[in-house]
Amino acid sequence: MELTDRKKRVLRAIVETYINTAEPVGSKAIAQLAGLDVSAATIRNEMADLTEMGLLEQPHTSAGRVPSAAGYRLYVNELMGQHQLTLQETERINRALNLKMEELDRVIDQAGKVLSQISDYPVFSIAAGPERVTVKRYDLLMVEKGAFIVVVMTDTSVVKNKIIRVPGELSETQLQLLSAVLNSSFVGLELAEMLEALEKMEAHSAPGAFEMISLVVDFAMEILEEQSRKTVHTAGITHLLEHPEYHSLDKAKPLMTYLSEEKDASKLPVPMTGKNMDILIGPENVSEALKDTSVVMASYDIGDNMRGVIGVVGPTRMDYAKVTARLSYFADSLTRMFGKGELPSGEGDGDGQAQE
């Protein structure tokens, strides 16, 4: 069955009305909202056709219609208009992100909290380290005869140091030899490769020498693990209770539990299309806890080969145009801040355009 222009206008009006009211939509309301000079009976016929096509559903308790997951998907792909951010929204986002001197985790955590407040939906954010991190160089500095400082620099320009104490005395010559071994055998290696190299070296090293090597390499592996870890933040989980779909705790509890306990980034949704913005509607989500929800995600550049994802979770009835506009502006702001140390001016174009 062909989706005519009139059917598209009816579908769009139903989706946008349901987003605003959370109530099944009848033909009389649509006849007024869709701007169609046709009777309510004609609208009912169009709604029946859209239902037969799987784009609308009819709750058994009502004569009105609600969009199906397929209807939302068609709306998002073809019918959704572009929402423009207000100047107040862009200013609020910029204030939240204006933490250029703060650590990455705090910036992303703050960004998620503000986005949740603006959207009235829960938000999750993931800071993903680079896929491959290695040690670029070791520097060892004598402190006293039984202690030295190890300075480790990664290939992502992260520098960490630690005082290491050893039993007995340590000479400058021994420290130089240790530095030579570390810089010849334990640079350019990923975490698993470094562990393998350490195990091999144990077999042909003197016990005392291997003990010092092991202390330094263990510290280096801690740094690599920390740099490659994906950090997960969640915010605004209780916003779910503000929406009619989740007034029942039986309905809200599984999703709230999932969002509050899910700190494993591998189990959270990720963009699937390769685009900077992605939307998963209802059953398109892999996780059982998200089957009746929609997830809108945007990715951004952190710099140093690192990427992040920020996502909004809500009912399939969520206002996709507003959410994507706000999320797009957030992601663009984070990319500019981390990459260039600047924020958008609030006078951009596209999805993030501001208006009076």
C-alpha positions in Angstrom: 0.0 0.0 0.0 1.4 3.4 -1.0 2.2 5.9 1.6 0.7 9.0 0.0 1.4 12.6 1.0 -1.8 12.7 3.0 -1.0 9.5 4.9 2.4 11.0 5.7 0.8 14.2 7.1 -1.7 12.1 9.1 1.1 9.9 10.5 3.2 12.9 11.4 0.3 14.6 13.1 -0.5 11.5 15.1 3.2 11.0 16.2 3.6 14.6 17.3 0.2 14.8 19.1 1.0 11.5 21.0 4.4 12.9 21.9 2.7 15.9 23.5 -0.3 14.2 25.2 0.7 10.5 25.8 -3.0 9.7 24.9 -4.3 7.8 21.9 -5.1 10.1 19.1 -8.6 10.3 17.4 -9.6 11.3 13.9 -11.2 14.6 14.9 -8.0 16.0 16.5 -6.0 15.0 13.5 -8.4 16.6 11.0 -7.7 19.9 12.7 -4.0 19.4 13.3 -2.9 18.0 10.0 -4.2 21.0 8.1 -6.2 18.7 5.7 -9.4 19.9 4.2 -11.1 16.5 4.5 -13.7 15.0 6.8 -13.1 13.0 9.9 -14.4 10.0 8.1 -11.6 10.3 5.5 -9.0 10.7 8.3 -10.4 7.5 9.9 -9.9 5.6 6.6 -6.3 6.9 6.4 -5.7 5.9 10.0 -7.1 2.4 9.3 -4.7 2.1 6.3 -1.8 3.2 8.4 -2.8 0.6 11.1 -2.9 -2.1 8.4 0.5 -1.1 7.3 1.9 -1.6 10.8 2.6 2.1 11.3 -0.1 2.7 13.9 -1.5 0.6 16.7 -5.0 0.7 18.4 -5.0 0.1 22.1 -7.9 -2.2 23.0 -9.3 0.3 25.5 -9.5 3.2 23.0 -10.7 4.1 19.6 -7.7 6.3 19.1 -4.4 5.3 17.6 -0.8 5.4 18.8 2.4 5.1 16.7 4.1 1.7 16.4 7.9 1.3 16.5 7.8 1.2 12.7 5.7 4.4 12.7 8.3 6.1 14.9 11.1 4.9 12.6 9.4 6.3 9.5 8.8 9.6 11.3 12.4 9.8 12.4 13.8 8.9 9.0 11.4 11.0 6.7 8.9 13.1 8.5 10.5 14.7 11.5 11.1 18.5 11.3 14.3 20.2 12.5 14.0 21.6 16.0 15.9 24.8 16.8 17.5 25.4 20.2 16.6 28.6 22.0 19.3 31.0 23.0 18.5 30.0 26.6 19.2 26.4 25.9 22.5 27.0 24.2 23.6 29.3 27.0 22.7 26.7 29.6 24.6 24.0 27.7 27.7 26.3 27.3 27.7 27.1 31.0 27.6 23.5 31.9 30.4 22.6 29.6 32.6 25.6 30.4 34.9 23.5 32.6 38.0 23.5 30.4 40.4 23.0 33.2 38.5 20.2 34.8 39.2 16.5 34.4 37.5 14.5 31.6 35.3 12.5 34.0 33.9 15.6 35.7 33.1 17.4 32.4 31.2 14.4 31.0 29.4 13.8 34.3 28.3 17.4 34.4 27.3 17.3 30.7 25.1 14.3 31.3 23.4 15.9 34.3 22.5 19.1 32.5 21.3 17.3 29.4 19.1 15.2 31.6 17.7 18.3 33.3 17.0 20.0 29.9 15.4 16.9 28.3 13.6 15.4 31.3 15.0 12.0 30.4 17.7 9.8 31.8 21.1 10.2 30.2 24.1 7.9 30.0 27.6 9.0 28.9 30.6 6.9 28.0 34.2 8.1 27.7 36.1 5.5 25.7 39.8 5.4 25.7 41.8 4.8 22.6 41.7 1.2 21.3 45.5 0.9 21.6 47.6 2.5 24.3 51.3 1.8 24.8 54.3 3.1 26.8 56.5 5.4 24.8 59.3 5.9 27.3 60.5 5.2 30.9 62.6 7.7 32.9 64.2 6.6 36.2 65.5 9.2 38.7 67.5 8.3 41.8 66.0 9.6 45.1 68.2 7.8 47.6 70.1 4.5 47.6 67.0 2.4 48.2 64.4 4.4 46.2 63.9 5.9 42.7 61.2 7.7 40.8 59.8 6.1 37.7 58.2 8.4 35.1 56.1 6.6 32.5 55.0 8.4 29.3 52.4 6.8 27.0 52.0 7.2 23.3 48.9 9.4 24.1 51.1 11.9 26.0 49.9 10.8 29.4 52.7 11.1 32.0 52.6 9.4 35.4 55.2 9.0 38.1 55.7 6.9 41.3 58.3 6.4 43.9 59.5 2.8 44.0 61.4 1.5 47.0 63.6 -1.6 46.8 65.3 -3.7 49.5 69.0 -3.0 49.8 71.0 -0.3 48.0 70.7 0.6 44.4 73.6 2.2 42.4 73.3 4.7 39.5 74.8 2.0 37.3 72.1 -0.5 38.2 69.4 2.2 37.6 70.8 2.9 34.2 70.8 -0.8 33.3 67.2 -1.1 34.5 66.2 1.9 32.4 67.9 0.4 29.3 66.0 -2.9 29.8 62.7 -1.2 30.2 63.1 1.1 27.2 64.3 -1.8 25.0 61.8 -4.5 26.0 58.7 -2.8 27.4 57.8 0.1 25.0 55.3 0.0 22.1 53.4 -2.9 23.7 49.8 -3.2 24.6 48.7 -4.4 28.0 48.5 -8.1 27.1 51.7 -7.9 25.2 53.5 -6.3 28.1 52.3 -9.1 30.5 53.6 -11.7 28.0 57.0 -10.0 27.7 57.3 -9.8 31.5 56.5 -13.5 31.9 59.2 -14.4 29.3 61.8 -12.2 31.0 61.3 -13.9 34.4 62.8 -17.1 33.0 66.2 -15.6 32.2 66.6 -12.7 34.7 68.3 -12.7 38.1 65.7 -12.7 40.9 66.8 -9.3 42.3 66.8 -7.6 38.8 63.5 -9.1 37.8 61.9 -7.9 41.0 62.8 -4.3 40.1 61.7 -4.8 36.5 58.4 -6.2 37.7 57.7 -3.3 40.0 58.1 -0.8 37.2 56.2 -2.8 34.6 53.3 -3.4 37.0 53.0 0.3 37.4 53.1 0.8 33.7 50.3 -1.8 33.2 48.1 0.0 35.7 48.5 3.1 33.7 47.6 1.3 30.4 44.6 -0.3 32.0 43.4 3.1 33.3 43.9 4.8 30.0 42.0 2.1 28.0 39.1 1.8 30.5 35.6 3.0 29.4 34.1 5.3 32.0 30.3 5.2 32.4 28.1 8.0 33.9 24.3 8.0 34.3 22.1 11.0 35.3 18.4 11.8 35.8 17.1 8.2 36.2 14.2 9.4 38.3 13.0 11.6 35.4 11.4 8.4 34.0 8.7 8.6 36.7 7.6 12.0 35.3 6.3 10.2 32.1 2.9 8.4 31.9 4.5 5.3 30.5 6.5 4.8 33.8 3.9 5.9 36.4 3.6 2.2 37.2 6.6 1.1 39.3 6.3 -2.4 37.8 7.1 -0.8 34.4 9.7 1.7 35.6 11.7 -0.5 38.0 13.5 -2.8 35.4 14.6 0.2 33.4 15.7 2.2 36.4 17.6 -0.8 37.8 19.3 -1.3 34.4 20.4 2.3 34.2 21.5 2.6 37.8 23.5 -0.6 37.9 24.8 -0.9 34.3 28.4 0.3 34.6 29.7 -2.1 32.0 30.1 0.0 28.9 30.0 -3.1 26.7 26.4 -3.8 27.7 25.1 -0.2 27.0 23.8 0.8 23.5 26.3 2.1 21.1 25.8 3.9 17.7 25.2 1.2 15.0 25.2 3.2 11.8 28.6 4.8 11.9 27.0 8.2 12.0 27.5 10.8 14.7 23.8 10.5 15.6 21.9 7.3 16.0 18.4 6.4 17.2 17.3 3.0 18.4 13.5 2.6 18.7 11.9 -0.1 20.9 12.7 -3.6 19.7 15.7 -2.3 17.8 17.5 -2.2 21.2 19.4 -5.4 22.0 18.9 -5.2 25.8 15.7 -6.7 27.1 15.4 -3.7 29.6 15.3 -1.3 26.7 12.7 -3.1 24.5 9.9 -0.6 25.2 12.1 2.5 25.1 14.0 4.6 22.6 17.6 5.6 22.8 19.1 8.6 21.0 22.9 8.7 21.0 25.5 11.0 19.7 29.3 10.4 19.5 32.0 13.1 19.9 35.8 13.4 19.8 37.7 13.7 23.0 41.1 14.0 21.3 44.1 11.7 21.5 42.2 9.1 19.5 39.5 8.9 22.1 35.8 8.9 21.5 32.8 9.4 23.7 29.1 8.6 23.5 26.2 10.5 25.2 22.7 9.0 25.0 19.2 9.9 26.1 16.8 7.1 27.2 13.0 7.5 27.2 9.7 6.2 26.0 9.2 5.6 22.3 6.9 8.7 22.5 9.9 11.0 23.2 10.1 14.2 21.2 12.8 13.1 18.8 13.3 16.4 17.1 14.0 18.3 20.3 16.2 15.5 21.7 18.3 15.1 18.6 18.8 18.9 18.4 19.9 19.2 22.0 22.1 16.1 21.8 23.7 17.2 18.5 24.6 20.5 20.1 26.0 18.8 23.2 28.2 16.5 21.1 29.4 19.3 18.9 30.2 21.4 22.1 32.1 18.5 23.6 34.1 17.9 20.4 35.0 21.6 20.1 35.9 21.9 23.8 38.2 18.8 24.0 39.7 19.3 20.5 40.0 23.1 20.3 39.5 24.4 23.8 36.4 26.4 22.6 32.7 26.2 22.7 30.1 27.0 20.0 29.0 30.6 19.9 25.3 29.7 20.0 24.9 31.1 16.5 25.6 27.9 14.6 23.4 26.3 12.0 22.0 22.9 11.4 20.5 20.9 14.3 22.2 23.1 16.8 20.9 26.4 15.5 19.7 28.8 18.2 16.7 31.0 17.9 15.3 33.9 19.9 
